[in-house]
Amino acid sequence: MRDTAHVASTAVVGAKKTVAKATEEVFGRIPDDLDVPLLPMTRWQMLRTLLPASVRILWRVNTNKSKVPAFVAAAPAHCKELRARIVATTSAADLITLWCTDVEPFFRQAGLMLEVGARSDSNSLVLFRHRLRKLVGEADTNALLSGQSELESLGLLVGLERLERGEIDRATFAQQYGHRGPHEFEVSLPRSGEDPHWIDEQLAGLREAPVDVTTLLARQKAVHDAAWERFQKRFPRKAESMRRKLDKASVVFHLREKARSEVVRSFWVLRDFVLRAGEFAGLGDDIFYLSIDEILDMLGGDKTSLGSILARRVAYERYSALPPYPRLIVGHFDPFKWAADPNRNSNLFDARQSLAPGSSKVTGFPGAAGVVEGRARVIATPEKGDQLQAGEVLVTTMTNVGWTPLFPRAAAVVTDVGATMRLHTGDWVRVNGEQGTVEVLRAADAA
């Protein structure tokens, strides 16, 4: 019986490690001391549940994959046209017609393109990264897979620098880059291109940055070139084959990011549609408390849903007043009880146990090579980015496109759940990008 129990226990541990390894590329590394519970499902139950859905998704992805380049090429002009037509509508009936004939079909197409971008070639890319990591390590893998050319995710940052240099005006910035931002999938919030205050804040931050975007990109390319030179020396017989694979991966990365960017642009169309509906209804921003079906019903004359707006606004304001939720949540989570706890952990919640801070050294994924020392600045949301001082180490759980304007100001960027559990603003830290470690040299009170 003991042997059987040991085998079962080993299998469970192995399963957890496999799951954790498979999700690292998407969700980041789970802290080693966090015991992730497994769903009580047999392999047959998992296959019966997931296989039909997986087959349907795979069929859709393969069907729509060839349509991505055409969508990417046409989306900017099409979005501009749709936004103009929305503004030009003169009645609620015209707006409903435009939704049915043009806006909804385009938005559904954008959703399919996002699915292709997220899933197409994802398994092969993960496998390729895994094999490359075994050959050259994490730091050189990151270097080889980046730095060849500018990615779309840096477009917002590049656009702001071009605006600061006077190479483009604000209207051009809004047209080319203004659809991207920290909350680009939230249609109730302004796009960066329609928020002059946000633009002014980012430009002011760029002026304070110790390096400009061009220098950062040049450094990234230099790191890539150095890693490639090391690869050629170590594996001369594999160099030609690896170059082809890296070039292919670069094409996939760029198309995937470009597709995502154009999908995000479609959300500006959706935002304009909802705002126009609010104008016809005399609701203003209250229109965002209705679902799209309720908005269409309201435009058609059924105003039943308007009675729900007040209660929804109260609930929204109540939840919005809470601090940002932990990045990882295990077990039953009461957000109000958690927020009222003065000793709450802002990064990880585990209903099964109290969480100790752990050691002062954090180990995660390696990034760019190099060692940096500086004062830590822990920031939960990009709206608090004005707190980051030039030369500080930015510490947060995760970043997206909306965080990129902060990067030129930061001496290093640390994105890790374990880091935000153990580091505090004011800590003097050493970041070793190649080893993927962050060490507190002096705590905030001593620093």
GULUM-513566 format. One line per field, with one value per residue (C-alpha): z, x, y. Coordinates in pm, 1 decimal. Each point is the difference from the previous one (the first is absolute). Example, Ala and Ser with C-alpha at 12.3 -4.5 7.8 and 13.67 -1.06 7.14 Angstrom:
<atoms>
w: [780.0|-66.0] .
u: [1230.0|137.0] .
v: [-450.0|344.0] .
</atoms>
This chain:
<atoms>
w: [0.0|81.3|-343.5|-169.0|197.6|-88.4|-371.7|13.8|183.3|-251.7|-286.5|149.9|51.2|-356.0|-135.3|183.4|-134.2|-352.1|27.0|149.0|-277.0|-270.3|130.7|66.9|-351.0|38.9|369.1|123.0|265.2|297.8|334.8|100.0|344.8|-136.3|-7.1|-299.2|46.7|-284.4|-131.1|107.2|-356.0|-162.5|-327.8|-177.6|148.0|-114.2|-352.5|-21.2|116.8|-184.6|-320.1|-183.8|81.9|-100.9|-335.5|-70.4|89.5|-213.5|-295.8|36.2|33.1|-308.8|-196.0|88.7|8.1|-365.5|52.3|256.1|-240.9|-191.2|324.6|132.7|-322.3|-26.2|367.5|49.7|-293.3|72.7|364.9|-103.1|-243.5|252.4|266.9|-245.5|-97.9|365.5|66.5|-314.3|103.7|55.3|176.1|230.1|-283.4|-224.7|279.4|43.7|-374.1|-2.3|288.3|-174.4|-345.5|76.4|359.9|150.9|-294.2|12.7|376.9|-25.8|-266.9|229.1|274.6|-233.8|-95.7|368.4|48.5|-291.8|136.4|345.5|-107.4|-343.9|17.6|378.8|75.4|-251.9|132.1|359.5|-106.5|-197.6|297.3|227.6|-230.3|-46.8|377.1|43.3|-245.6|112.0|324.2|77.7|-42.0|-346.1|-103.8|85.3|-182.7|-313.9|-15.7|31.6|-127.6|-371.7|-72.6|171.9|132.2|-13.9|380.3|5.7|-249.7|266.4|149.6|-342.2|-92.0|314.5|-71.0|-358.2|134.5|251.6|-274.4|-220.1|-272.4|16.8|135.6|249.3|-265.8|-168.6|335.9|72.8|-341.8|0.9|367.5|204.7|17.6|228.9|374.2|351.4|-20.0|-370.2|27.9|235.2|-228.2|279.8|35.9|-248.5|-245.8|46.1|-325.3|136.9|342.6|-22.0|373.7|-30.0|-297.9|186.7|299.0|-220.0|-189.2|329.0|114.0|-320.0|53.8|343.9|-124.9|5.0|-342.3|-304.2|-182.4|-290.4|240.0|171.2|-332.2|-108.4|324.0|-49.4|-351.8|126.3|260.8|-272.3|-228.3|282.7|87.5|-365.6|-24.0|306.9|-155.2|-325.7|185.7|219.9|-265.4|-344.4|-163.5|131.7|-85.3|-344.2|113.6|314.7|-201.0|-211.1|310.1|169.1|-311.1|-19.1|368.9|-54.1|-278.4|221.0|295.6|-213.5|-172.0|330.9|164.1|-302.1|-0.7|368.4|-57.5|-274.3|210.8|275.2|-257.5|-59.8|365.2|-78.6|-257.4|266.6|246.1|-255.4|-70.5|368.9|54.2|-299.1|141.9|329.1|-183.1|-168.6|334.4|199.3|237.2|-46.3|167.5|178.3|-325.3|104.0|275.2|-266.6|-197.6|-377.9|-28.6|244.2|-197.9|-322.7|173.6|140.8|-344.6|-128.5|260.6|284.8|301.2|262.9|73.4|94.2|344.1|76.8|-61.1|349.2|183.4|-243.7|40.6|379.7|-22.5|-245.6|219.6|303.9|-168.7|-170.2|340.8|91.9|-48.4|-299.0|58.9|59.9|-315.3|132.5|197.6|147.8|169.1|92.0|-26.3|162.2|-147.0|269.6|286.7|-164.0|-54.4|364.4|127.6|83.8|-43.1|-338.5|-266.4|-315.2|-235.6|110.4|189.0|126.1|211.3|135.0|171.6|120.7|-225.3|133.3|-184.3|-66.6|-65.8|-128.2|-323.1|-286.1|-284.6|-318.0|-376.1|-130.6|-229.3|-157.2|101.0|247.9|367.7|126.1|347.6|90.7|216.6|-44.0|-88.5|37.7|-219.5|-30.6|-296.8|-286.0|123.7|282.7|-241.4|81.6|330.6|-184.1|18.6|-262.1|78.0|235.3|-37.0|-102.5|184.1|-89.2|-57.2|-376.1|-277.0|-326.4|-278.6|233.0|218.0|-279.2|35.6|347.1|-123.7|-103.5|354.8|169.2|69.2|-14.1|-16.2|229.7|-66.4|241.8|256.6|244.6|-39.6|82.2|306.5|136.7|-131.6|123.3|-139.4|123.2|23.0|-154.7|-228.4|-235.8|-318.4|-186.6|-333.4|-126.1|312.0|52.1|362.8|204.9|336.6|269.1|103.7|243.7|118.3|-51.7|356.0|-21.4|-360.3] .
u: [0.0|284.4|155.8|-334.8|-45.4|351.3|-61.5|-328.5|165.2|285.3|-249.6|-188.0|321.7|105.2|-338.1|21.6|348.1|-116.4|-297.5|214.7|258.8|-267.4|-155.9|324.5|17.1|-346.6|-43.9|357.6|171.1|-206.4|182.7|173.1|-159.0|-355.5|-179.4|-234.9|-305.3|-88.1|-353.6|-149.4|-35.1|114.9|189.1|-310.1|-216.9|249.5|12.3|-378.1|-34.7|285.3|48.0|-322.0|64.1|365.7|-93.5|-248.2|257.7|267.2|-239.3|-82.6|365.3|103.3|-294.2|74.6|379.9|36.8|-230.5|221.9|232.1|-295.8|-172.8|314.2|48.5|-359.4|-87.9|141.5|-190.0|-313.1|-5.4|41.1|-289.9|-228.7|72.1|-88.3|-323.9|-96.3|45.9|-202.4|-307.6|-302.3|-241.5|-11.7|-145.0|296.4|238.5|-171.3|24.3|368.8|60.5|-170.4|148.8|355.4|112.3|-95.1|130.4|331.4|25.7|-71.4|268.1|243.0|-77.5|83.5|327.9|87.2|-62.8|230.2|269.8|-21.5|-3.1|155.9|345.4|-1.3|91.1|284.4|135.4|-9.4|177.6|258.1|66.7|35.5|255.9|192.1|7.3|161.6|273.0|87.7|-186.6|-285.5|185.3|139.8|-333.6|-172.4|271.0|-19.6|-378.9|2.1|200.8|-16.3|-252.4|-259.3|-307.3|-350.3|-24.2|261.6|-197.6|-163.0|338.3|152.7|-297.7|37.4|367.8|-77.3|-259.1|247.7|258.9|-251.4|11.5|-380.4|-287.2|-262.9|-254.6|249.7|92.0|-368.3|-56.2|307.4|54.3|-286.9|-202.5|258.9|16.1|-13.6|-371.2|-43.2|-271.6|-216.6|-233.5|-130.1|342.3|153.2|260.5|344.5|-46.4|-304.7|147.4|226.4|78.1|132.5|212.9|142.6|94.2|178.9|191.2|110.8|123.5|198.9|173.2|114.8|121.1|378.7|-14.3|-223.6|-192.6|244.0|283.9|-202.6|-80.0|363.3|110.6|-253.1|128.8|359.1|-93.8|-166.9|304.9|235.5|-214.8|-6.4|377.8|34.1|-238.1|196.2|324.6|-149.2|-214.0|144.5|-173.3|-339.9|33.4|-161.3|-296.0|-43.2|8.0|-291.0|-195.4|65.4|-108.7|-317.0|-72.0|54.6|-259.1|-249.8|62.6|-41.2|-316.1|-150.6|74.9|-122.4|-323.5|-52.6|64.4|-260.5|-248.9|54.5|-68.7|-344.0|-84.9|18.8|-275.3|-203.5|59.4|-117.0|-311.3|-93.3|68.3|-219.4|-277.1|36.7|-41.4|-321.9|-133.2|115.8|187.3|357.9|248.5|-282.7|-40.6|299.4|-207.3|-209.5|86.3|12.7|-335.3|-155.1|149.2|-153.8|-336.2|16.2|76.9|-300.8|-227.2|7.9|126.5|-58.6|368.9|44.0|-140.2|306.3|258.2|0.2|54.8|272.2|175.8|-7.1|142.3|266.9|111.2|8.6|225.0|210.8|89.1|176.9|375.8|116.6|-69.7|289.8|152.4|-45.0|-306.5|-45.1|-326.7|-303.1|75.3|-209.5|138.8|-152.1|125.0|341.9|13.3|-93.4|292.8|290.2|244.8|-132.7|236.5|-52.8|151.8|-106.0|-308.0|-21.3|-304.8|170.6|295.0|155.1|274.7|343.8|217.1|273.1|365.8|138.4|114.5|-239.0|76.4|-203.9|45.0|324.9|-41.3|259.9|360.7|156.6|-1.9|-171.5|-28.3|-260.8|-290.5|-312.3|-331.9|-294.6|-291.0|-328.3|-154.2|135.5|-212.9|251.2|291.5|69.1|145.3|288.5|313.0|273.7|247.7|-226.8|-77.6|-362.2|-160.3|-347.0|-177.6|-43.0|20.5|-178.7|26.0|-124.9|309.9|253.4|19.9|150.4|283.3|248.4|-15.7|67.3|347.9|-159.2|-347.8|-94.6|-331.0|-50.4|-262.4|268.5|184.8|-299.2|-61.8|349.5|112.2|-112.0|32.5|329.1|185.0|346.4|16.5|237.1|-156.1|192.4|-177.1|196.7|-60.2|-354.8|61.0|-93.9|172.1|-74.1|329.2|-154.5|-359.3|-204.8|44.8|378.7|32.2] .
v: [0.0|238.2|-62.5|66.9|320.9|108.7|-61.8|193.0|286.6|9.6|1.4|294.6|196.0|-79.9|108.2|331.2|65.8|-81.8|236.0|275.1|-37.6|7.6|320.9|188.9|142.1|156.6|82.2|21.6|-207.0|-108.1|45.4|-324.0|1.1|24.2|-335.2|20.7|-226.7|-235.5|-41.2|-334.6|-131.2|-320.7|6.6|-131.8|275.7|262.0|-141.5|-25.3|360.2|168.8|-199.0|107.3|366.0|-30.1|-154.2|281.8|265.5|-168.4|-12.3|371.3|96.5|-199.5|141.6|362.3|-6.0|98.0|300.5|174.9|189.2|148.5|96.5|167.0|195.5|121.7|60.5|354.3|149.7|-204.0|108.3|363.5|-33.7|-171.0|261.5|276.9|-174.4|-44.9|371.6|80.6|-200.6|222.9|-236.5|-299.1|-208.1|84.9|-99.1|-337.8|-63.3|90.3|-239.4|-289.9|53.6|114.7|51.1|-335.5|-209.3|186.2|-38.5|-373.7|-31.1|179.7|-252.1|-287.5|167.9|38.8|-371.5|-82.6|229.9|-153.0|-364.5|-30.4|-159.9|47.0|-362.0|-5.3|330.4|-123.3|-319.8|199.5|228.3|-304.0|-162.8|323.1|52.8|-341.6|98.4|353.6|74.2|239.1|331.0|-76.5|-151.4|328.3|192.5|-213.7|23.4|379.1|291.3|-85.8|275.9|215.7|-182.8|144.5|-2.3|276.5|209.0|216.0|86.8|66.8|218.7|209.5|56.3|101.0|242.3|142.6|50.7|181.0|-265.1|-39.8|210.6|-112.4|-85.2|-233.6|-152.6|-67.6|-156.7|-225.1|-82.7|144.1|-320.7|-164.3|65.0|-144.5|-90.6|-50.4|-267.1|211.4|197.8|224.5|165.8|247.5|-122.1|152.7|191.0|183.1|80.3|309.7|-15.3|-354.3|97.1|300.3|-219.2|-253.4|267.4|155.2|-342.6|-48.7|333.0|-119.5|-339.0|-56.4|-172.2|34.9|-269.5|-11.8|-77.7|-271.7|-166.4|24.3|-164.6|-276.8|-65.0|-1.9|-261.8|-207.4|24.9|-99.4|-301.9|-104.7|27.8|-224.0|-252.2|-10.5|-66.3|-272.9|-171.0|80.0|-296.4|106.8|368.6|-3.9|-207.8|210.7|323.3|-123.2|-100.1|334.6|189.6|-209.7|60.8|373.4|5.1|-182.4|233.3|311.2|-115.7|-110.7|335.4|193.6|-197.7|70.2|369.5|18.2|-193.1|258.1|271.9|-153.1|69.0|372.3|-60.9|-176.6|285.5|258.4|-204.8|-20.7|371.3|89.2|-218.3|186.8|330.4|-113.2|-125.7|301.9|-232.4|116.3|-235.8|-184.4|-189.4|-213.9|-161.7|-175.0|-312.2|21.6|-180.5|248.5|289.4|-130.4|-54.3|352.1|144.7|-191.4|155.2|-255.0|197.1|-272.0|-40.2|367.5|-78.3|-212.5|270.5|154.7|-329.6|-99.6|333.0|-36.0|-353.9|111.8|289.5|-228.4|-254.0|267.4|144.1|-324.8|-33.2|-209.1|-370.1|-239.5|-144.1|-355.0|-112.5|-347.8|-96.8|208.2|372.5|273.2|325.4|223.1|-214.5|-16.6|377.8|65.5|-208.2|236.6|-289.9|-110.6|-128.0|202.5|-254.6|-345.1|-122.9|-357.1|-79.3|-313.8|164.1|322.4|126.8|81.1|250.3|-256.5|75.1|326.5|-165.0|-66.2|-239.3|10.5|0.4|147.8|298.5|227.0|-56.8|240.9|95.7|314.5|148.2|257.1|104.7|-212.1|157.4|-239.7|110.8|-187.7|183.7|213.0|293.2|33.3|7.8|364.9|-127.8|-167.4|212.4|-14.1|-278.1|-195.9|-370.4|-45.2|-293.6|-129.1|-331.3|35.7|257.6|68.3|257.5|272.5|-36.7|50.9|382.8|-62.2|-222.1|274.8|140.6|-333.3|-138.3|-346.5|-150.4|-288.7|-176.6|-286.3|-94.6|-109.4|329.5|214.5|-217.8|60.4|338.7|340.1|347.4|142.6|-331.9|18.1|-302.4|-177.1|-139.5|-267.4|-26.9|-297.9|-210.8|125.9|102.5|304.9|46.9|256.6|158.7|246.3|8.4|313.5|131.9|-43.6|118.2] .
</atoms>
